[in-house]
Amino acid sequence: MWKSFRYFLIAPFFGCIPGEEAVESPVEKPAKKQSSGGKYLGHTEEPKPGAGNRLQKWGLALYWLFAMLYWETLVHGGMYGDFRGSFRFALGFTAGLALLIALLLGFLPERGLFPASIVLSVVLIFVYGSQLVYCFIFGTPYSVSQMGLGADAVSQFWREMFTTMGDHIIWILGLLVPLALLVLIYRVRGLKKPGWIRRGVILLLAAGLPLLAYGGIRRGGAAMFSDYYFFTSTKSTTAQTMERFGVPMTFYLETVHTEEPEDPQTEELGLNLPAAVVTLPTEPVETEPEELPPVYNVLDIDFDALSRSTENEKLIALNNYCSQLPGTKQNEYTGMLKDYNLILICAESFSPAAVDPEITPTLYKLTHEGFVFNNFYNSYPNTTIDGEYTLTQGLYPDATRGKDNSSMLASSDNALPFALGNIFAEQRGIKSWGYHNNIGSYYKRNLSHPNMGYEMQFNHSGMEMTGYWPTSDLEMMEQSVDDYIHQDPFNVYYMTFSGHYLYKTSQNKIAEKNFALVKDLPLSSHEEKAYLSCHIELDKAMEYLLRRLEEEGVADKTAIVMVADHIPYGLLKWQYFELLGQEEDFFDRFKSNLVFWVGGMETPIEVNEYCCNADVLPTILNLWGFEYDSRLLPGTDIFSDSPHTAVLIDRSFLTDQVWFDSNTGEVRYQVDESEVPDGYVDAMNQRIAAQFDFSAQVLRNDYYRFVFGG
């Protein structure tokens, strides 16, 4: 039976069926007579010409074609769950690479074909497998630029990595199928070098299949968010590119597209928008004539003079861009919290699912008092450092291909005049404190955060946390509050850690610590309960903080602003939406809480404008009455009368008129379609592209230093 089974496996490769004449095995074995009484296996005489012998010389190409298309299909299914029409482009590019590999290996001595194929197969299994495991953990594939975090990621996430591999062992074993087939083929038939004619055919196919795929991409047009746009734009996300063009082509595009993004010229950055789009009209509002002209949050910057002082075209283009923006008007909330203390918190994996009046009563209090933002959306599906970067610097991270480091690390030597630690020191003379209960070297926060004006303390560097993964937010509060609470006023920043994935009590000390409080909840999975257990620790930390503020008599002069770094990627979609008690939806997964608790505010103020992470910093700057230039930040003061948009990192967006999914092109109208101005979606896409380009250029060119000196 085994003989029949192995012949069945290799027949498609060599045209063999049981009973046909076999080709000499690389290792001679004693002749054994087939049970059918026919030919001998392992004979040493020269095989006769025939279909099996001819197809054997195609074996190398057929193996690599099968292996890479198999890996691509398997990993794509694991990462995306479905196969859209654009997946045919991934198959074309991957098939071309597979045949190129077979062609190059064919120049090796015949005895080297098998070991070389084994080594290369193992490498590719690791590449495809690492993408699959990363996606199972974080919800998206990793980019070439993230490979630099490899050592840190392994040292910090090895528990999650091995646990995830165990939870998805069928997928991991599935990656080994081509390798097992290669070993079987070699043992039964051996590997032969293709002749020159076959090499020519393989070369033509290796070139022709990718060209056919590229031709299909071009035929779809070059509009924004078309397949051609995703293929050529440096601003495509890794997930968007990999879904359409496959793992190898994505790595290639991210490697060769190392040029900086397009220069921010006026038309390219969407400055010439229709007036209706700029103002985002809703219902007309009758207002009294203004007695005084409006005051804008802008500084006295002579952009023309700055442009005359340099020959750098990128800096000149940035000047042109900023000079044509109106800025945001000051409003009734400008300076409202000028004398308040500020505690800014970037909360690990915090979400509405963590808020419950019984389980996390302090988080419930914080989200229902002060300013209550009903349409805040978190821009980030994962990657803590990107969410933290936008919160603290008010810029979108550089999402272009070819970047070397995270935007936070890249900003370590830049001038950051609007970072809260720096602006409190410059305009108020106040020292700012910063805390994170993980080690400072991870994501190199020990380099980036002091540059934002914070005197930082980390685990094992100013604080000592018990346990290891994750550590306690409550302990961080207990070890830090006394540093600043007697300073009047104070400015503090926290990056929490207790809410971190992996949500298993066997792997997560914080989940285990509080699990008794959630173990009897009527939830379908252990992970959901563990997620709540982790956020009970954050709730305890906030309870301790509020109690200390009350005890010291400063609660009524303190505001707490808290934003999640990203959505809780450690929960599967169905688990997250079960916690929320609603049906799965792409946009609702990103809907989040912007905590803006203001001590002494008796009645909550509800805010319905759409907003996101980039809007938090300009809103704080306006509320505290700082002198800043709103034209130099892509986000918008949420209390201003400027256009309000919630923007996701993939450049999907939500307004009070339209929700747009950049991945599918879906448009959900929030009003009657006839009420939406012509060209609204295209103009909004240009406007958002301009904001992303602007953010990347500010970072890459240290633009704030050019504007303000220093």
Order of alpha helices (4+ residues) and beta strands (2+ residues): alpha-beta-beta-alpha-alpha-alpha-alpha-alpha-alpha-alpha-alpha-alpha-alpha-alpha-alpha-alpha-beta-alpha-beta-beta-alpha-alpha-alpha-beta-alpha-beta-beta-alpha-beta-alpha-alpha-beta-alpha-beta-beta-beta-alpha-beta-beta-beta-beta-alpha-alpha
